[in-house]
Amino acid sequence: MLELLVHIDDANSYWRTPHVYLEISFPADSVAVLQESDLPAGWNARPAARVSQAAGDEWLDGLESPVLAVPSVVTPPELRYEHGYLNFVFNPKHPRFETEIEVGQVR
């Protein structure tokens, strides 16, 4: 939710728009974690820099894993890798995507 709110100029109009939230399940071994040492220089630039998009494109094309856990720019550095603070990116091109990623209840 925090990732959404930091990119919104008018939060009041945002919340008047209906939203859908999905429960998504996946096995732990389907997740690659982008470690701090692997983050490209400028990954946390504001506004967002192309370097982050390029790293994501490389991961998508490399088919390393169906899910990539990445730290949040807006989370304090000491919490970025704590449970519940990571962001998860999904790779629908990955061959295991359809068998390992389960979309649950729509809310």
N, C-alpha and C positions, 0 to 999 in steps of 0.2 A: 504494500500500500504506500509506503514511504516513497518508493521509486516513482510511483504515479504522481503523488502530490508535489514533488519538487519540480515537476515539469509543467505544472499548470499555473497559468496566469490568473485565472478567475475560478477559484475553487467552488464558489457558490453555483456557478453555471454548470460546472463539471458534475456536481452531485445531483443536479436536476435531471441529468441524462441517465437513462437506465443502463445498468451494467450487468454483465454475466460473469460469474466466477466459476472456475472449474476445479474440482479436486483431481489431481493428477498423481498417480503412483508409479514408482519405478524402483527396480532393485538397486541397491547401493553400488554393485559392481558395474552398473551401466553409466556411472558418473565419473568423469574426469574433473579434477579440481585444478583450476588455474592458480598455481602457487604464486606467492608474492614475488619470488625470484624470476618467474616467467612473465611477469607483467611488462609490457613494452613501456619505454619512457613516454610519459605524457598520457598514460591510460586514464588518469584522473583529472585531466584538464577540464575546465569549465569555461566556455561551452565545450561540449564533447569534441574530441579531436578525431580525425580520420584514422589515427593509429589504432584506436580501439576497434573500429569497424573492420580494419584490415586483419587484426588478430582474430576476430570472429569469423571473417570470411575464410581465413586459412584453416581454422578448426572445422568449419562446415565442409570445405572441400577435401580435407584430409581424412574425413570419416573416422576419426579417432574413437569417438564414443557417441552414443545416442543423446547424452546429456552432459553439459558442461556447467560446473559450478564456478561462478565468478564473484569477486568481491564487489561491494557497492561503493561508489564514490561518495555517497552521502552518509555512509555509516562511519563513525569514528574509527580510526586505524586499529585501535586495540580490540574492536569488536568484529572487524571485517570477516574473520574466519571462524567466528563462534557459530554454533548451531542456531539456525533461525535468521541469520543475517546475510547469508549468501543468496545470490540470485541464480536461477537455473535457466539455462538456454537449451532449447531442444533442437535436435538435428533430424528433421523428417527425411533427409536423404540417407541416413544411416541404415544399413541392412537390418539391424536389430530393432529399429524404432517401432515398427508395428507389433512386434511380439513382446517387447519389454515395457512399453509406455502404455499405461492404462488410464483412460479418462473416466473419471467417476462421476459423481453427482454434479449437476449443474445447479448453481445457486444464483 
